[in-house]
Amino acid sequence: MRIRPATPADAAFVLGLVPDFSAFGLPPWREEAAFNGVIEDALRQALQDGATVLIAEDAGGTPLGFAHLHPVPDLTGGMRGHVSDLAVSQAARGHGVGRALLEAAEAWAAEQGFSRLGLTAMATNAGARRFYARLGYGEDTVGLIKPIAAPGTDRRRFAGRRALLVVDVQQGFDAAAYWGPRDNPDCEANVERLIAAARARGDALVFVRHDSEEPGSPLRPGQPGNAFKPCVTGEPDLLVVKDVNASFLGRPALAPWLDAHGIRGIDICGITTNHCCETTARLGGNLGYDVRFVLDATHTFDRGDVRAADLRRLTGVNLDGEFARVVTTDEVAGSV
């Protein structure tokens, strides 16, 4: 691998990585197209002006990643170096390209006579923040944003209300040959009741979709199984897409959206009980939300010689009184 200055001929590669800057999920007040557009315009201008953009490439000359560097004023006076943008192609990730680019950026900063090199990362980009921390980058100033509503706009129409999280109720879970025996055939009907009740009460509706990265998974994007089941009706107030267990770690970030709308209570239903539903409940409880876990509106699958019904029951035992209140569909939906 070698690091070299970018040329105008690198524009297609550099600009082709711009969508990666929002792929991890943005705060709910950031519009993806506008966010990416600002980055693309800045990079296009930097390449045209001959600014400091470094390219990492392999021995054959194939570009692997880039870093955009420039000086900025330091809070305590003088100037420091700043990594405005850093991206690595998907195929090259995990091979030390990002580390090599940052080492080159640090060498550039030293050559410029700077005693500090800084960078920024979106709060929702947990992977990047962990990566930078491993390389010795510590938090300095921490930016906080509060969306301000236009006059006459009711951004807190859900204030004092709850949100129903419908987690991964997707057609791919009907593939019995892939998942094995399931429990609770009433799950989907109960999910449908909860959705209707939430709409009737004026609660927020959050649909969560799992876009699996596992080869052969029925939940992979582009597969019919990625779609929601028929019981998940209408449009949600928020759609969260994830490839991990916890709904709070999807795209867009769930917690900032709930907080911006004044929501402190969440009801959880979906599939599977002991994986994505339970993980979401545990994290929600740790984040301080009032969590109700609608156990009879979830289902799971046998695991080895452990029956699905036993797994579901044990999830309820583990959560109740610790991370959540375990409730029934009748308790939540009532007579609505």
Beta strands, then each sheet from edge to edge (+ up, - down):
strand 1: 2-5
strand 2: 52-57
strand 3: 63-73
strand 4: 79-88
strand 5: 117-119
strand 6: 162-167
strand 7: 204-210
strand 8: 238-242
strand 9: 265-271
strand 10: 290-299
strand 11: 325-327
sheet 1: 1+ 2- 3+ 4- 5-
sheet 2: 8+ 7+ 6+ 9+ 10+ 11+
end
